[in-house]
Amino acid sequence: MPAIGPTAILLVCCPDQRGIVAALSSFITSHDGNIIALDQYVDTADGVFFARMEWELDGCTLPLEEFAARFDPIARPRHIDWSLHRSDRRLRMGVMVSRQAHCLYDILARYESGEWPVDIALVLSNHPDHRGLAERHGIPFQHLPVTAADKSRTEPLQIAALQEAQVDFIVLARYMQILSPAFVEAFPARIINIHHSFLPAFAGGRPYHAAHDRGVKIIGATAHYVTERLDEGPIIEQDVIRVSHRHSIDDLVRLGRDLEKIVLSRAIYWHLHHRILVYKNRTVVFG
């Protein structure tokens, strides 16, 4: 089967209505666009339509720089919120990390193997520990210490560093500092976090110890977009595994870190391939 060339990806959210799928597909095919994927979902409770449509750019007579103007007669009367993306545009990712490096190692391995269409523009940390790791992969590393006393001074420097690196989105690869509302506002729906799924039952710095003391039977991990409400942003991906009385605290930590790597990698993949729509405080993920 011949390889598919570059594609355009249209993400759509609007009130559900008759003929919406026909209107979208007819618009693309009227410009000789060959649609290769169309995923749709209707939230029947709220009456909202979501869709992801992808078509080949080769042979399509609609220049993407003219898409907004030509699509407006379709979008405006139907109250369509939309975004358009190119599959051949590599996103630039910033990674923030503290001392725990398991997620960073996994990200770098997937990046170096070419698994993701991404460029890592910067690794930013509040500790100097992983400078050598980042630089061995040819990735700029910046260390900005953060304490409770100077966070208000340091955060503007972090934001400036990420903006100077021209990042499209940020991954918190076990970055153990709470971001301020101003930081989140600078990158809306563009910060992905990963944490264990014990919250809110086992908060704090030793969740696996607390979970072990309670004899939990499942452990999990959650990846979500960051909002001003701590760990309450729209969830992108989750997973769990069963554990038993035979598992020690070290076992729980090891299994939990494995889950964190897997769940975070899935969330990054969905984001890179423009498969996520955020609605209210939920996500629609076209996997």
ABEGO torsion letter per residue (X at the ends): XBBBBBBBBBBBBBBBBBGAAAAAAAAAAAAGBBBABBBBBBBAAAGBBBBBBBBBABGBABBAAAAAAAAAAAAAAAGBBBBBBBAABBBBBBBBBBABAAAAAAAAAAAAAGABBBBBABBBBABAAAAAAAAAAGBBBBBBBBBAAAAAAAAAAAAAAAAAAGBABBBBBGBABBBBAAAAAABBGABBBBBBAAOAABBEABAAAAAAAAGBABBBBBBBBBBABBGABBBABBBBBBBBAABBAAAAAAAAAAAAAAAAAAAAAAAAAGABBBBEABBBBBX
